[in-house]
Amino acid sequence: MTDLLRIPQHFHTVADVLGTAEKLNLPNILVLSELENGNLVILDDGLSLAQANWIVDRFKQLMLSGATG
């Protein structure tokens, strides 16, 4: 079974999020955000659309199952 890891549970700044990702040397980076005007922003480290979609689907599945890390 796959676990949803949240290290730590909440961050206070974007710098903290990115710094932790860098320290963990994470592969397959996908950052999703929404601007104040409602526009969506997606940043990645070279993922294909299929890879990004796969990651999003897995996260949605874990969140809907109640896995909170």
N, C-alpha and C positions, 0 to 999 in steps of 0.2 A: 504494500500500500504506500502511496505517496503522502508525504507530510507537507503541510504548509508551514514554513519556518518564517517567523517574524522576529528579526534581531535588530534592535529591540522592538517592542510592540508598536511604539509611536516615535516619530522623529519630530523635531521642532523646526528644522530648516532644510532646504534643498541641499545645502552643502553637507549636512550630516548624512542625508540619504546617499548622495554620490560618494562621499568619503567612505562610508561603510561598504558600499558596493565595490569600491576600489580595493579596500583592505581584504575583502573576501575573494578578490580576483574572480568575480562572477563572469561566467560565459553567457552568451545569448541575452544581452541586456535589452529590456523593453521598458520605456518610460511612457506612461500615459498621463495626460493632464488635461485640464479644462481651463481656458482663460476666462477672465471676468465677463467677457462679451459672449461666452458660450461656445466659442470655437474650440475644437479639440486639437490637441497637440500630441504627436507620437514621435518619439526619438528611439533609435535603436543602434546597435553596433554592427549592422550589415545583415540583419535577418531578412529572409525572404518574406513575402506576404503570408505564405503558407506556414512558415515557422512562427511568425508573430501570432497568427490566428490560433495555432496549436497551443501556444503558451497561454493566450487569453482564455481559450476554452477550458484548459486544465484548471486555471485559477477560478473560473466561474464555477466549475464543477465542485472544487474544494470549498469555496465560499458557500454555495448552496447546501452542501452537506453538513455545514456547521463547523467545519475545521477552522480553528482560529489561530493555531500555532502556539 
